[in-house]
Amino acid sequence: MVRKVSHFSLTDDKDKKIRELEEALWLAHYRMINLMAYEKERILSGYHHVEDLSSAYRWLGEAANALIKIADAKPGFEMGDPGTRLRAVCPLCGDGAQTPYVEGFAVPIGLRRHLMGEYNSQQCTVMAAALWLARDSARRASDPKAPQAR
């Protein structure tokens, strides 16, 4: 027996499922941010004030600068770098440069590239989650039909 399904119910089911998955993704990103220590969570929760994409990237840069300031920078020789640069592991995800024998990222440039995902650097997963929330906030601010309550 062939079951007949109307096109509308199938579309409604897909739309409902998409909304459910978007909600689940939002919640996963939100919880990732909330798992951070208070000072880091406070910096990352600034995405709430984002109203458009340009302000999302401006906020991302400001958050990266604030995170670089609180990073535990150490002299390079303590982290395997014979140079005189300061180095720090990512204050959010704990990652460091992909170079053997060297820990952390050069501060501030290397750490900023990691946090921002610039210059073909692998972006910090926590910062990427925060950026996703900022973009979502911008989309909701610009779309009057988008659900506002979370």
C-alpha positions as CSV (number, residue, x, y, z in Angstrom):
1,M,0.0,0.0,0.0
2,V,1.4,3.4,-0.9
3,R,0.9,6.1,1.6
4,K,-0.1,9.5,0.2
5,V,1.4,12.5,1.9
6,S,0.4,15.9,0.9
7,H,3.2,18.3,-0.2
8,F,2.2,20.8,2.4
9,S,2.5,18.4,5.4
10,L,5.9,17.3,4.1
11,T,7.1,20.9,3.8
12,D,5.7,21.7,7.2
13,D,7.5,18.7,8.7
14,K,10.7,19.8,7.1
15,D,10.3,23.4,8.3
16,K,9.5,22.2,11.8
17,K,12.5,19.9,11.8
18,I,14.8,22.7,10.6
19,R,13.6,25.0,13.4
20,E,14.2,22.2,15.9
21,L,17.7,21.6,14.6
22,E,18.4,25.4,14.6
23,E,17.2,25.6,18.2
24,A,19.4,22.6,19.2
25,L,22.5,24.2,17.5
26,W,21.8,27.5,19.2
27,L,21.6,25.8,22.6
28,A,24.8,23.9,22.0
29,H,26.7,27.1,21.1
30,Y,25.1,29.0,24.0
31,R,26.1,26.2,26.5
32,M,29.6,26.1,25.1
33,I,30.0,29.8,25.9
34,N,28.5,29.4,29.4
35,L,31.0,26.7,30.3
36,M,33.8,29.3,30.2
37,A,35.1,30.8,33.3
38,Y,33.2,34.0,34.4
39,E,35.6,36.6,32.8
40,K,35.8,34.8,29.5
41,E,32.0,34.1,29.5
42,R,31.4,37.8,30.1
43,I,33.6,38.8,27.2
44,L,31.9,36.3,24.9
45,S,28.3,37.1,25.9
46,G,28.6,40.5,24.2
47,Y,27.1,38.9,21.1
48,H,23.7,39.8,22.6
49,H,24.2,43.4,21.4
50,V,25.0,42.6,17.8
51,E,22.4,44.0,15.4
52,D,24.0,43.4,12.0
53,L,26.8,41.5,10.4
54,S,29.3,44.4,10.4
55,S,28.8,44.9,14.1
56,A,29.2,41.1,14.6
57,Y,32.7,41.2,13.1
58,R,33.5,44.4,15.0
59,W,32.4,42.7,18.2
60,L,34.5,39.6,17.3
61,G,37.6,41.8,17.0
62,E,36.9,43.5,20.4
63,A,36.4,40.2,22.1
64,A,39.6,38.8,20.6
65,N,41.5,41.9,21.9
66,A,40.0,41.4,25.4
67,L,40.9,37.7,25.4
68,I,44.5,38.4,24.3
69,K,44.8,40.8,27.3
70,I,43.8,38.0,29.7
71,A,45.8,35.3,28.0
72,D,48.6,33.7,30.2
73,A,51.5,34.9,28.0
74,K,54.9,33.5,28.8
75,P,58.4,34.1,27.5
76,G,59.0,32.1,24.3
77,F,61.9,30.1,25.7
78,E,59.5,28.6,28.3
79,M,57.3,27.4,25.5
80,G,59.9,26.0,23.2
81,D,60.4,29.1,21.1
82,P,64.0,30.3,21.0
83,G,62.9,33.8,20.0
84,T,62.1,36.6,22.4
85,R,58.4,36.7,21.6
86,L,55.7,36.0,24.2
87,R,53.6,33.0,23.6
88,A,50.2,31.8,25.0
89,V,47.8,28.9,24.5
90,C,44.3,29.9,23.6
91,P,42.5,31.1,26.7
92,L,39.3,29.5,25.4
93,C,40.1,26.2,23.8
94,G,43.7,25.6,25.0
95,D,45.1,25.1,21.5
96,G,48.5,26.2,20.4
97,A,50.5,26.5,17.2
98,Q,50.7,23.4,15.0
99,T,54.5,23.7,15.0
100,P,56.3,20.7,16.6
101,Y,58.2,21.5,19.9
102,V,56.6,24.9,20.3
103,E,53.6,25.5,22.6
104,G,51.0,28.3,22.2
105,F,50.7,31.1,19.8
106,A,52.8,34.2,19.3
107,V,51.2,37.0,21.3
108,P,49.4,39.1,20.0
109,I,49.4,38.3,16.3
110,G,49.3,34.5,16.3
111,L,46.7,34.3,19.0
112,R,44.6,36.9,17.3
113,R,44.7,35.0,14.0
114,H,43.6,31.9,15.9
115,L,40.7,33.6,17.7
116,M,39.5,35.4,14.5
117,G,40.3,32.6,12.1
118,E,42.4,34.9,10.0
119,Y,45.1,34.2,7.4
120,N,44.1,30.6,6.9
121,S,44.4,29.8,10.7
122,Q,42.1,27.3,12.2
123,Q,39.7,29.3,14.3
124,C,39.2,28.6,18.0
125,T,36.1,26.4,18.3
126,V,34.7,28.4,21.2
127,M,35.2,31.7,19.4
128,A,33.5,30.2,16.3
129,A,30.5,29.3,18.5
130,A,30.4,32.8,19.8
131,L,30.5,34.2,16.2
132,W,27.7,31.9,15.2
133,L,25.6,33.3,18.1
134,A,26.5,36.8,17.0
135,R,25.4,36.2,13.4
136,D,22.2,34.6,14.7
137,S,21.6,37.7,16.8
138,A,22.2,39.9,13.8
139,R,19.8,37.8,11.7
140,R,17.1,38.0,14.4
141,A,17.6,41.7,14.8
142,S,17.1,42.3,11.0
143,D,14.3,39.8,10.4
144,P,11.0,40.9,12.0
145,K,9.6,37.4,11.4
146,A,12.4,35.6,13.3
147,P,11.5,34.4,16.8
148,Q,13.1,36.7,19.3
149,A,12.7,34.9,22.6
150,R,15.4,32.5,23.7
